[in-house]
Amino acid sequence: MNQWLIFGLLSVPSLAFLYITAIFDEKECLAYFGEPYRNYMKSSKMFVPFLL
């Protein structure tokens, strides 16, 4: 039981960090690439294609 608690306590902050990092990365890519990247974002997902 303790290993699942540790897993949960470690995975939730890690997933939050990855999500926040992805948001900042998309903002940076938008600033650098502009409208072509915005069009790319409309046709693709942030993490896993067709899921997220």
N, C-alpha and C positions, 0 to 999 in steps of 0.2 A: 504493500500500500504506500509506503514512503517513497518508493521510486516514482510512482505516478504523481504524487504531490510535487516532488522535485521537478519532474518533467513538465508539469503544468506551470510551475512557478518560473521555469526557465524559458519555456516556449512562448508564453504570452508576451513578455517584454521583447523577445526576439522578433516575433511577428509584427509587433507594433513598430519596432525600429525599422524593419524592412519596408513596411508600408510608408512610413514617414520619409524614409530615404528615397523611395520611388517617386513620391510626390515632388520632392525637391529636385530630383533628377529630371522629371518631366518639365518642370518650370525652367530649369537650366537649358534643356534641349529646345524648348520653345523660344527662349531668348536667343539662342545661337542659330537655329535653323529656320525659325519663323513659321510662315504659313505652310510650307511643305510638311513640316513636322506635325502641325495641327491636323492636316489632312490624313497623315499616317495614323495619328491617334484615333481618328474616327473609324479606321478600318482594322484596328488591332486592339487587343486587350492589354491591360497593364502587366499581368503576371503570366498566367497560363492561357494560351490561345483557346478561344471558345468557352472559357470558364470564368475568369476573373478579369 
